Amino acid sequence: MAPLLGPAVAAGSVFTFSLSLGDYITVQLVGGTNQMLGNIVYANFSTDLPFSAAVALLPLLVMGAYLLTIRRTGALERL
Amino acid sequence: MILSTGARWLLRLAAAAVLTFIYAPLVLVALNAFSTSVTFAWPPPGYTLRWWQAAASNEGVRTALVTSVEVALAAAVIAVVLGTLASMALVRYDFFGRDAVSLLVLLPIALPGIVTGIALNTLFTQALGGLTFFTLVVGHATFCIVIVVNNASARLRRMSSTAEEASLDLGATPWTTWWRVTLPALRGALFGGGLLAFALSFDEIIVTTFTAGPGLQTLPLWIFQNLFRPNQAPVVNVAAVVLVVISVLPVYLANRLSGGSAGATTK
């Protein structure tokens, strides 16, 4: 059963992974003193836009690599 | 699949634990919206509609609610129009680079909100002359389109194109064929997609933060801003209940429309 479910699970993981990767609201509310990439982007956005933009590239690159990797499973046709 | 009694109970227990973990806090918020206690008191000392009156007469909450509904409606309409066109092109026609375009259409929902947000913010403020109500609508439409494309494409793929071909063979113009044959078959899927798009836009906060014009406040933004003001806590609870109801109802309706099958891939 697992091989049959594989592509669907991979497709679902795209959303969960990306939602979590860029989040800063949940981190502020229940993350204690932890910071995620999103918090750094958000905190520096109005004062240092180039730095923010550079940090924002990280989740973008990670998502790109992630999508390219799981494209092999055929998951992207079922998004 | 046949499971042993032990495994069945273990799975039931795990499912119950996860669902409790997700929904118990929500139930608490709802209870607190009716509790006579301003601070969190358990069990609630009594029940009152006072906070609902306070919320109804609160200018900030009312304006935010209206803005949220307007933005969500506008974004859903844009998403339905553009999403339908995109899904027709992607499913019914074959053209150079179709797979790439299909990936590009789906990408916005796979990108973290903060990336979309900062990109749109920079575009709007530095190249297009500032943030307005309209930029907020466009920001929301970028990820709402994906839902409509998903819904419409799923329906188009299940539907054979023979009825459309017959209509064209019998001399109907492409426009008449679309209006009398394709659209009626697609209507449910489009309406469902529109409802999901509405829900997706209604509870969005990250892209909203980056694309809302000055002074514009949606309900999620209002809640987030008032979350840490202790004296506002009961009104925040009321606003949260309203937010949950208005964003869950369309998802429920859309699921029923599509027979519970087509993807309810909101959040």
Chai-1 contact restraints between the chains, C-beta under 6 A:
chainA,res_idxA,chainB,res_idxB,connection_type,confidence,min_distance_angstrom,max_distance_angstrom,comment,restraint_id
A,V14,B,A110,contact,1.0,0.0,6.0,A-B,restraint_1
A,S18,B,A110,contact,1.0,0.0,6.0,A-B,restraint_2
A,S18,B,P112,contact,1.0,0.0,6.0,A-B,restraint_3
A,L21,B,P112,contact,1.0,0.0,6.0,A-B,restraint_4
A,G22,B,P112,contact,1.0,0.0,6.0,A-B,restraint_5
A,G22,B,G113,contact,1.0,0.0,6.0,A-B,restraint_6
A,G22,B,I114,contact,1.0,0.0,6.0,A-B,restraint_7
A,G22,B,V115,contact,1.0,0.0,6.0,A-B,restraint_8
A,I25,B,I205,contact,1.0,0.0,6.0,A-B,restraint_9
A,G38,B,I114,contact,1.0,0.0,6.0,A-B,restraint_10
A,V41,B,I114,contact,1.0,0.0,6.0,A-B,restraint_11
A,A56,B,V115,contact,1.0,0.0,6.0,A-B,restraint_12
A,A56,B,I118,contact,1.0,0.0,6.0,A-B,restraint_13
A,P59,B,P112,contact,1.0,0.0,6.0,A-B,restraint_14
A,P59,B,V115,contact,1.0,0.0,6.0,A-B,restraint_15
A,L60,B,V115,contact,1.0,0.0,6.0,A-B,restraint_16
A,L79,B,L106,contact,1.0,0.0,6.0,A-B,restraint_17
